[in-house]
Amino acid sequence: MLRHATFIAITTIACIAQARAAEAGRVIFAAGVTQVAERAGAEGMAVQEGDLLTTGTDGFLYVKTPDNGLFILRPSTRARIAAYHIDKANPANSRFKLELLAGVARSKSGDAVKLARQNFRFNTPVAAIGVRGTDFTVYHEHDTSRVVVFTGGIIVSGFGGGCRPEGGGPCEGAASRELTAAQRGLLLQVKRGETAPQLLSGATGPDQVSPPRSDEPLAPVLDAKKSESVAQIVPPAAQQPAPPVVVAPPPVVDVDTPPANPRALQWGRWAPLLGEQATAGLVGPAGAERILGGNFVLFRTAGDAYVAPERGSVSFSLKDGQAYITNDDPAKATVAGAMQNGQLNVDFGARSFTTTFDLVGGDSTYKLYAQGDVASNGRIGNNPGLRPVANNMSVDGFLSNANGGSAGYIFHSRLDDARTANGVTYWTH
């Protein structure tokens, strides 16, 4: 009887261990020194939940998940797939958790993740990353994590408050920040002890720290009907790590002879507010173009016509501006808002722009962001209804050759069920 009970106990423990360590993927390519749970990485090897994945200074490891996703480790990296539970009967109950301990890793969401994004979490030692159906790359070293997006969008938060490493799904709150593929050239950075990520432009990203192999897919398509061999992603002849491919920086705008009489930007508040007098009239300088929005007016003065370059990109820094937050309840006072961490990036080749900043009002901080179009005459604007994912504010403004290159726009945003924001920004190159 004792032996029977012992057998049942051992069997139960084995079943529990098996359930807790389900297969999370399979290696489809390994180069250089790689390990899967202290075994040398090899094509076709199963990766169990919780297995520690490591690569040496020359190592690359590609893992295909059961739902045709992709998890890539570049050299000098330690990571694991902590959980990968797919519920085919009820996809919303699926759960996924990836962990990067150090180095550089890339995650491309599989089919099941796209059906249960609310249950996907990618942890670094200092940050939690959630997805909107995404392909992104993360770098972590010492106390700093940086992440860039190839497709889709992510939401990032540092650990603290209600965002904890043991949690699941994205951490969404006042301190979280979003990044989309439309915000090319930007990355989010989180340092230990900081809950709010920083949006950076021109900073060293994961691809610069550890470049991808030349055969790493730019947009991996892992079709379950096709062969799962390495040849699907890596040419059979590629036995040795290819020379690093450094991602080139975005092209700079060709600077022609600046116009002798550039069209300058002027802005102000046309209506008195919070006891302050108006700072601009509704009628601007003779021949000026005008944009009117809420309490603000923006002029582009008369002068030589602005012609947008045909190619290249340029980034602007937030120089000045003003904003107010109003409440639908007239009994609640309007408050002034401060703008921080501003970014405005213009891609002339794509005739598009992206912009983002933190609006601080009272004890609240709001992350405002938008993308839109750039006209050949330097008019910039968007329609949030046409781009619901990449916008939470409407933008209307101008580009200018004055002051070595400048920009300005008036914005409007519905912050929540009760509050709206209206303001104007001024940017310099």
Secondary structure, 3 states (H helix, E strand, C coil): CHHHHHHHHHHHHHHHHHHHCCEEEEEEEEECCEEECCEECCCCCEEECCCEEEECCCCEEEEECCCCCEEEECCCCEEEEEEEECCCCCHHHCEEEEEEEEEEEEEECCHHHHHCHHHEEEECCCEEEEECCCEEEEEEECCEEEEEEEECEEEEEECECCECCCCCCCCCCCCCEEEECCCCCEEEEEECCCCCCEEEECCCCHHHHCCCCCCCCCCCCCCCCCCCCHHHCCCCCCCCCCCCCCCCCCCECCCCCCCCCCCCEEEEECCCECCECCCCCCCCCCCCEEEEECCEEEEECCCCCCCCCCCCEEEEEEEEEEEEEEECCCCCCCEEEEEEEEEEEEECCCCEEEEEEEEEECCEEEEEEEEEEECCCCEEECCCCCCCCCCCCEEEEEEECHHHCEEEEEEEEECCCCEEEEEEEEEEC
